[in-house]
Amino acid sequence: MTCANDVEPLLPIASVNSNKQNSLNIPNSRQILRISINLKKLIDTLIPNIYESDGCVEINKEIITMCYEACGGDKSSEQSLLKYQSSVIFCLLTVKKWYLQLAKDELHMYSLYMARAVLAENLAIRIIAQEEMKSTKNLTHLFVDILLKKFVINENDEDLVPTNALELCCDLHCTGIISTSAIQRLQTYLWRGWIIQSEDGVFYLKESNILDTRFINHFTSERLKTPKYQNLFNLFVSLIFISIYTFVVNDGKLKIGLNPIGILETIFYGATLGFVLDEIVKFYNIGMPYMRFWNIFNDFMYLVILFAMSVRILSLHKNDKDLDILSYRILALIAPMMWSRLLFFLDSVKFIGNMLVIIKQMLKESILFFVLLIVIIIGFVQAFLAMDSSDGTSDQTLPILENLLVGILGDTNFSIFENFAYPYTSLLYYLYRFILSLLLINILIAIFSTSYSNIVENSNAEFLALNLEKTLRFIRMPDDTVYIPPLNLIELLLQPVSFYIRKVYKKDSAKKLKKFHNFLLQILFAPALFIIAINECKDAKRAFYNKMKGKPLDANEVDTPFLLDDGFVDSSNNDFSNSIFDMNSLQESINATNVKNRKTKELQKEAEMEDPKFLCNSETWFKKLKQLKEKV
């Protein structure tokens, strides 16, 4: 029997200490710039103007070859070609970014630049598909070298932040590329932690024990880096966070008199500080690409909680009951945001994910409406206040402001404007209502309708883009020790211990620190790691079986009716002890799967041969099918 642990990894593990060797395999920033310029010239040649080409270019083998040749390299050396050609997707996306910026800056050439941007993305799609077909069984080059290797480009004599093609694709919202099978398979591998980020934050590596069926090798704190498990833990923490919030806000006993801050209230405020600390660290390391809709939503909620906490502490310091009541009322305001926050961790469900994308897009595009609304309101406010002060007194200021703001929601009160400067104020208010009700509201409805229809038409691609964005959010900032918030406060409190270890061990301090934190994380997350290890041992059997059959690691997860040799039978499904301790359960599962597939084929063949005239599986039909394929 072949041992699962002796199987060659699908994606090789690179040494963390091989930075010098790795740097030789990556083009420098100026070389990346030259490749991007070459590709831009190629696209400019293919679409010289929008009138002759109509923006449509048929991508053939010659154009794909030109894209590879634009990357340079020694044609007699395969290693040299791979070094430069691995940047082709990154450079095509960089060119698309340039075209999008040009389309904004030069509106008279908008159609031309957008057509070229679309061509750049289509070229990337075709090259990704071609690379996937080259290496169906081993996707190392496509995943690690082309899509996940980080490149630096020099723009305006400055080197930009290292970025890989996958991150750039997500930032540019290239739904066409994101929807390809290769990107989706890569996203699945990243989501499950099958490919992880190295300690230097530059390369992504294959997890060494995917095919290992031993329980102890999966019971490790390293698995906490997996986006899938981080998301589940965050959902679990959010449910506890909401439960504590509900008790703090809705328990009337806490609001009778000036009570000191209790245990649950301390946990609630402490957890909030942990979330805030995590947001600050990630924003500092990732930058603006980290600031997405949900991050802004959560950050605003955390700020409100911190403000309420400050008022609460101030009320105890000053012994002020009014401030104490105010703190609880401020806290109560964020109840809708607290419950809406759960959707952030459930957006992997297609319906919820699509609705969140629609809401985000509607809010983004409604900015135009609110800008127009604010400008118009300011103009009318000035007019009404001027009429109110024309007689030397300003006694209608608050009613005017209140009525104009309430009018946005549809409520009106014309009697207020009959008390001063009549009939000028009444005519002005009629004009205000006309502009608001018939013009601006209809503009807002049209914007929402357009956003909804655009998202629904492209709902699958938008959902896949949302999943990729969520996956990258967990892995964009590499961390040796993953203290998932709010447990990151423990890491902060352990800084004196870390300082002591660095001082005592010096050269070996990094290894000692990592060992210490991993041991502590294994204790803190022991129940979760136990469940993770059991599930991954089962997944390792299927992955090992797929490796034997020459299939992708994530194959055979669904037993489809039209493939007679797919699916996987786990012999230990009904035996808990076998799934962990029995080393022979892997061979038993493989044998059971082979027996099932063989029996299925025998039954199918026997049923087909009941009528000798059936013969729909004849060689003649398949020969014709092959000829038809060649013609197509």
Order of alpha helices (4+ residues) and beta strands (2+ residues): alpha-alpha-alpha-alpha-alpha-alpha-alpha-beta-beta-beta-beta-alpha-alpha-alpha-beta-beta-alpha-alpha-alpha-alpha-alpha-alpha-alpha-alpha-alpha-alpha-alpha-alpha-alpha-alpha-alpha-alpha-alpha
